[in-house]
Amino acid sequence: YDRPIFRVAQHITQNREDAEDIVQETLLAAYKGLAKFDGRASVRTWLTRILMRRAAKVWNRGKSASGDVTLEVAEIRAGVSGAGEASSSLSVAPLCSA
């Protein structure tokens, strides 16, 4: 599941290093929370939700940069609904330059 999750992370961050960090944190969080996985969603959906929560957490810490898009727009770009957590220095690229 790491390749599809990585693609979502890289699409959101537009940065390979940030995407790698978020995927690593996502997989670690999933491992730690494995007992909480109830099977109502697919594993891929569950991992994507964890990734989005992690990404939102980081993005919300550093959202003062101009040109950033809202998490909801980033989710639409990534084809995912809902918000999430993230790593330490996530940069979300704008949809288009002004």
SVG drawing of the C-alpha trace seen along z (x, -y; Angstrom):
<svg xmlns="http://www.w3.org/2000/svg" viewBox="-18 -36 32 42">
<polyline fill="none" stroke="black" stroke-width="0.4" points="0.0,0.0 3.0,-2.4 3.1,-3.2 -0.5,-4.6 -0.1,-6.4 3.2,-7.9 1.5,-9.2 -1.2,-10.9 1.4,-12.4 3.6,-13.6 0.6,-15.1 -0.3,-17.1 3.2,-18.2 4.7,-18.5 8.0,-17.6 9.5,-14.1 11.2,-14.5 8.0,-15.8 6.0,-13.0 8.5,-10.4 8.3,-11.8 4.5,-11.8 4.3,-8.3 6.8,-7.0 4.8,-8.7 1.5,-7.4 2.8,-3.8 4.1,-4.1 0.8,-5.6 -1.1,-2.8 1.1,-0.1 0.6,-1.7 -3.2,-2.0 -3.7,1.4 -5.9,2.6 -8.3,-0.3 -8.8,0.8 -12.3,2.2 -12.5,3.2 -15.4,0.9 -13.2,-0.7 -10.4,0.8 -6.9,0.7 -6.0,-1.8 -8.8,-4.1 -7.8,-3.8 -4.1,-4.6 -5.2,-7.5 -7.3,-9.0 -4.3,-8.7 -2.1,-10.4 -4.6,-13.2 -4.8,-13.8 -1.0,-13.9 -0.7,-16.3 -3.4,-18.6 -1.7,-18.7 1.6,-19.8 0.0,-22.2 -2.0,-23.9 1.2,-24.5 2.8,-26.3 -0.1,-27.8 1.2,-31.4 3.0,-31.1 1.2,-33.0 0.1,-31.1 -0.8,-27.9 -4.2,-26.3 -6.6,-25.1 -6.5,-21.5 -9.9,-20.9 -8.5,-22.0 -5.5,-19.8 -7.8,-16.9 -9.8,-17.5 -6.5,-17.5 -5.6,-14.2 -9.0,-12.7 -9.5,-12.2 -12.3,-13.5 -11.7,-14.6 -8.8,-16.2 -5.9,-14.6 -2.7,-14.7 0.9,-15.2 4.7,-15.5 6.8,-18.5 7.4,-20.8 4.7,-20.1 4.4,-22.6 1.2,-22.5 1.7,-23.8 -0.9,-26.2 -3.2,-24.9 -2.2,-27.6 0.1,-30.6 -1.5,-34.0"/>
</svg>
